[in-house]
Amino acid sequence: MLLLGLLLLFQGTASIQVLEFQKDGVASWWTVAEYPEEVDRTRRMDSLTMCARFKIFFLHSRGTFFQLYDRVENLESQLKGELWLDRVRPVIAHRWKFQLVKNKLRAYRWYHLCFTYNHLTHVYNTFINGELIYEMTYNVGRQIYGDYARLGQSDELYESFSGALSQVNIWDYVLSADTIAEMAACRADPHGNFISWEVEWKLSNVTEYDVPLEYFCQRTTDFIYFWFPKTPKDFGFYICEALGTHLPLPLSMDEVNFWFNLSAQTWPDEPVLCRDDFWASIIDIRDEGTWVTHYDNALAPAPAWKDGEPNGVFYENCVKVEPFGLADIDCLTNLRCAICEFPELQIFSFLGTCELELRNVHLIAYQEEMGGLIFRGYGEYQIHKEEEEWLWTNVVKNQTLARLDANAPMGMPMGRRVWHLEAKVCNQLRGTRTLVLTPCSSDSYTCDDAACIPLEHRCDLKYDCLDRSDEADCEIVSKPEDYKKDLPPRLSSEKDAASLPVMLRISIESATIYTTQMTMQLSYEMEMTWFDNRLMYRNLKTNDTLNQVPFASMMDLWSPTIGFINTEGHQHTAVDVETSLHLQRLKPPARRDSGAPGEVDLFPGEENPLIISRKYSTTFVCDFNLVLYPFDVQHCDMHLRMLSASKNYLMFDGLTTTASYHGSELLLEYQLEQPHLLYDNIGEYDEMRVRIPLQRRSGYAILNIYTPSLILLLISYVSLFFRPHIFEVRVMTTLTSLLVMATLFTQVSASLPKTSYFKMVDIWLIFCIVVSFFIIIFHAVIDNSLGDAIPGVATAPTSFLPAPTKVLPFSPDDKPPASAYPKGFGRISNITKAIIIASRSSVFVLCVLFNLIYWSYIFG
């Protein structure tokens, strides 16, 4: 009807011949159109343009719509045009180069296709409907020629063409993009100078008719409708969603009138009509009075309610469309028509059959009677109903492949269903098999009820399908049957493959240093990353946190074991309930699993890594050198060794391994710096050290050791300036300082590790003690030099002795004479003076020299 109407519309305009091949889809050698005369094989083409209009009915292994053959040299592929659903291919002088299409080709739709090749620039261009969709550079390096041209056939029967052809033309030069666009838009009809569509092709089993040029570009805006009479609510809500659309929701009375007029016009002779009422797509089951669309619970726009409606309160939660508007009704007891609207014929995919060719996967839904459905494939397959049973058949071979399980939900094939195979399909044997008939696009996921959600929402830890099937069967790791957990993966299957690198990321959260025990306690997270080329992953998300591997699967996978060498006991990494394993998506999917009953993208394990992480709290033994304590700079290592296999199989990845510290840099005794990595592969197993630099904070020692000891040393030294005759005071002062410094030395020694060598703080305190001891010696020598008047022993000169004491009468008015005071009590001999000066100077010089040497050594 549509074709006849268009022909009448364009009557009187220039007509174009259309040829139809194998309309029943049965491959036949005898369906062909041949060029009416022999092609001049001496005419050679270097560059070319090949254009054609085509419409696909069915696809065998491919559709060859044109072939240029040179029978003299038996060259069958001098020039060919070949079609698939997702690619096209020009064969030029036996050079085969695929050209990918952006959007898959659909059956029963006209396309304009042009191939161009420029022998000067070696550029291939492919145009579909006037748009450049693919460009590549390749040097054919040969001329194109032949003596026989035909349409619709190739050298293999199942490469023949099933569809309609028109305007097949070939030029021996490259047409401009503007010219090709004009042709695609039906504004020009140039004819080829090498092969022309104007000639009278010799036809065999080919149907021909003429149409105006504008016919090919006519785009009808008519919608397609499927009708299902008197259905319960569940089936009505299911059927349109399973077909890839929604139930109607009229928002005005004009829309209400449209639906009822459409029903009367579509089925004028049908005894059971959908003229009285049919289901609408809104409900208020969850929240009374809040009307939402049933398929996504989104707030619905205000519909065209019938006067007085809605009036059913919580008893009536569904909606029907009546001739005078929408009314709420009871969901459970009513049977209403369901009408589904489509802008064009809906393409379905039949998944799980393991078919690789899209022609055997894609089907188109048709309705030839009210309530009926039939799904016709691009290739030989068809799904239809016979005597209340759904069959999957090969219409070309007249063979039943499978029968739908009798207990299928809703009694319909759309969605995830159990089929009983009766014939071997691909590599699937007879028996029960789960398959999916879905209207969803390739970037969507099909729920069990055939509803579509974005593929990223599959297994994302929340329900998106109304039947909650999107969070079922979320296993993302697929292992081969010969997988062994005890064997580490290799970079390749070759015997002498390089060692598998394991990347570490160590994040240290806190650190505590115990100087007396010479240990370092770390709290850190260790993350190990590696590739396993034995594994295949399913539907990886771009958000890596959603690619979590379940615990049971994690325990069945190989993971590296790393030992902590400088710890007490045999400690190593562990895989337990505290461990997390997830997958990282680095590359796009390699392919789609043709044997899976659903949209399953496969990601090779050799391109996408596994990442296992766990938190640890470990005490590492350090080897501190305390010679410069408390002005020392230390380091402590995390000494790691690969235990899973020798370095011939496993190694640390030095290019990507990292270690970082995220805690406070200032500890009680130390200031931590960022760690750095050292590698050691001298031994049988690969080893690595995470070295953490430690700068001691010496403020505590200066305040509590050096400052008190220095003050005590000064007190001892100041005692040398006391009067020589008060020996007891001088000695007690120095001795007290000495005892306090000895106590301080004992306390400091107790707070540090026992070492066989002297530490700088030991040298300082010993020096202070020794100097105090020397000061006591000096006091004894000084006191001894003062002497004492003993009979028979020579005494010091009289001038150095104290004057005799005289007793005189005293009156208040008299002042005692100056001679009454013990003059000369402070006078000492020259020898004593020399000793005092020598002691003071020697102690001072000794302290200065010591400090110069001491601090130069520390900071030098």
Secondary structure by P-SEA (a helix, b strand, c coil): caaaaaaaaacccbbbbbbbcccccccccccccccccccccccccccccccbbbbbcccccccccbbbbbcccccccccbbbbcccccccccccbbbbbbbcccccccbbbbbbbbbbccccbbbbbccccccbbbbbccccccccccccccccccccccccbbbccbbbbcccccaaaaaaaaaccbbbbbcccccccccccccccccccccccccccccbbbbbbbccccaaaaacccccccccccccccaaaaaaaaaaaaaacccccccccccccccccccccccccccccccccccccccccccccccccccbbbbcccbbbbcccccbbbbbbbbbccbbbbbbcccccccccccbbbbbbccccbbbbbccccbbbbbccccccccccccccccccccccccccccccbbbbbbccccccccccbbbbbbccccccccccccccccccccccccccccccccccccccccccccccccccccccccccccccbbbbbbbbbccccccccccbbbbbbbbbbbbbbccbbbcccccccccccccaaaaaabbbbbbbbcccccbbbbbbcccbbbbbbbcccccccccccccbbbbbbcccbbbbbbbbbbbbbbbbccccccccccccccbbbbbcccccccccccccccccccccccccccbbbcbbbbbbbccccbbbbbbbbbbbbbccccccccaaaaaaaaaaaaacccccccaaaaaaaaaaaaaaaaaaaaaaaaaaccccccccaaaaaaaaaaaaaaaaaaaaaaaaaaccccccccccccccccccbbbbbbbcccccccccccccccccccaaaaaaaaaaaaaaaaaaaaaaaaaaaaacc
